Amino acid sequence: MGIQRIESVTYSIDDLDECVRFYEDFGLFLVERTGEHAVFETLTGQTLQLDTRPGPLLPPPVEHGPTLREVVWGVDTEEELDRLVTAVGDTRQSADGVHHTVDETGFGVGLTLARPKPAPVTPRPANSLGHVTRWNTALEAITRVRPLRMCHVALNIPQAGKDEAVAFYTGRLGFRPTDVVEPMGVFMQAPGDDDQHTMLLCHRPDKAGVNHIAYEVPGFDDVVEGGNHMIERGWREARRLGRHTIGSNVFRFLHAPSGGRVEYAADMDRVDDSYETRVHGTTPPHHIWALRTNRDNEAS
Ligand SMILES: [Fe+2]
């Protein structure tokens, strides 16, 4: 099959203390910390690496300041891993067995075996007329939101060479375009993933950089409570609660001190091979809905 999921991501950062505080507040688990770097995990065992002195196997940064340096993709079998390493061609292997290369934009790309940890999810029971699943029980606050997994990564790329940038992922790594938004970018699905997109290459800003990484949480309440908690902890919201048009996921975005933004995401469309690539000549609305208010003269 091939690539299953994001296995690991690495950011080069300036302020380790601030980044550690951010991702602890965000709900990830700190598993390693030195004076130079920190490692966090999601519930399904993906790792987030924060490095003040990134290693020599990483390509140069694509933008100034803290930013994403590499995405390591998890592959299902040794045979598929060998096949992909051969398809990519020019790779170097680090001591941990990860094969490293670089994409057409300059982002590091790694390949390794996927090691998913099970993270069972029990959806919160919901009630509507004729569909009652919660009797004699009141809902309580989740209080501590824990992301299940990094579910997609969105990278900004220059307009020039955008087709080659996409072809690296579709031609060599087996990603499948699910929605092509001609003025904006290409949404792609990894062959072993069910989400409507595992990756977005966005050429609209016409410059290379990290756009965001999305973290799936179990449900709508987690998106709301997670965002509220981050605001209470002093972090800056980047996009208020809404539901996307492409992918249908509920979202809330925060600015990340590691570069770009992070997204709490829930309830994304799942699509299989019967979902044919959709080509949009104009950019669809960003969201189906976004939270509006007319209290306190707040802008919507
Ligand atoms: Fe997203």
Boltz pocket constraint, residues with backbone or C-beta under 6 A from the ligand:
constraints:
  - pocket:
      binder: B
      contacts: [[A, 152], [A, 154], [A, 212], [A, 214], [A, 263]]
      max_distance: 6.0
